[in-house]
Amino acid sequence: MSVGTVAAPPSTAPPLPTKRRITLPIALLGIAGLILLVALIRVITGAEDLASSGTLGAAVLLAMPIGMAGLGGLWAERAGVVNIGLEGMMILGTWGAGFFGYQWGPWAGVLGAIAMGAVGGLIHAIATVGFGVDHIVSGVAVNIIGLGAAQYLAALTFTGTPGGGPTQSPPIGDLPVITVPGIASAAADLEAENWFFVSDLASVVRALTAGISLLTVIAIGLVVLTWWVLWRTAFGLRLRSCGESPSAAETLGVNVYRYKYIAVVISGGFAGLGGAFLAIVASSIYRDGQTGGRGYIGLAAMIFGNWRPGGLLMGAGLFGFTDALQLRSGGESVHALLLLVGVGLLGLAVWQLRGSRRLAGLVTAGIAIAFLVWYLTTEEVPQDFSSMTPYVVTLLVLALASQRLRMPAADGLPYRRGQGS
């Protein structure tokens, strides 16, 4: 050691806390626990349709448009562009599915929907990335343009066609469906036995193996592909850096404008694919007003999922499940859902209190008690509220999860090439 130098004292700083990762065994245990809870609620309330394969199959179908819109929002916001225009891009996708599907078949309809949604994404990218327009203002404008353009194009192209008109397209052909032989029939037999937990587990298996649209399988594969591209490739790292610190990415040679354009156009394509689900898989026809605000719900599902594909899929599944309940059985199953939500929130409150989040735990416990009291003092939920259930549950869960969310650091911030940090 040279003269005049002083050895640095050993570091006594405590190690940084490591974030606990959700491994596959933990995820499977969580799913099993959720199925067990639903089975208990089904037995207590007698709402047999609460966990039937029909309800779960409808939930998967209804979750896919939400999931695709949310996946589109994920791509845009990971690159730093807020995409409020998902609803308008999805509307354009429904018209694209109706027009191209009627002319050249359902797969052409899928590609047409993606292309129309991508056009909406390109408009949003030009406004926000190219001209620096406020992201919210541009997104609202895209929603208005998408709605007006779809209505105009529908009146122009579908008027006078067989079975079509100004507000709807002619019927579109069906896409192939997949049923896993052996597994689906065995699951149906077990579900019919009405055994506790076993039949509930069988209904989940049957819903995932019987009559599943091939487009649903492709969509789930796109969720996995998105995770791999954004978190396991150099391209994804550069794209995410544009949403975290575009000026730092620029100093490392990343063409920030190019990546933002690519991300927002892909975002519109995913929203258009969500429109294809509504027009081809869910109804086999384009109709005016078909999206019903699902683009906005997809954005909420993305936020609930903390800007990650897995969490996004859970949020979309939550909306799909509640929507399927109110569509299939109305007030009876929604009344049972009050008990399910109350018990679930009570468990969340206990977990928050044990984690030293006292205020959040007390608020969650208060909401849980309100749901349980509502369930115990009523026998049926009014039909008007039943139709609101998907939106209420989604907003409730989003509000309770908001304290643990972390959006990309530069999401929605204006960027110009050469600007400082």
QUICOR-V477129 format. One record per helix or strand of 3 or more residues. SS is the DSSP state (hx for helix, st for strand). FROM is the first residue (numbers start at 1). TO is the last residue. Records with the same first field share a line. If there is no record, write none. Layout:
# QUICOR-V477129
SS->FROM-TO ; FROM-TO
This chain:
# QUICOR-V477129
hx->24-45 ; 48-51 ; 53-78 ; 86-104 ; 106-130 ; 135-158 ; 183-192 ; 198-209 ; 214-232 ; 234-244 ; 246-251 ; 256-282 ; 294-304 ; 309-328 ; 331-354 ; 358-377 ; 383-404
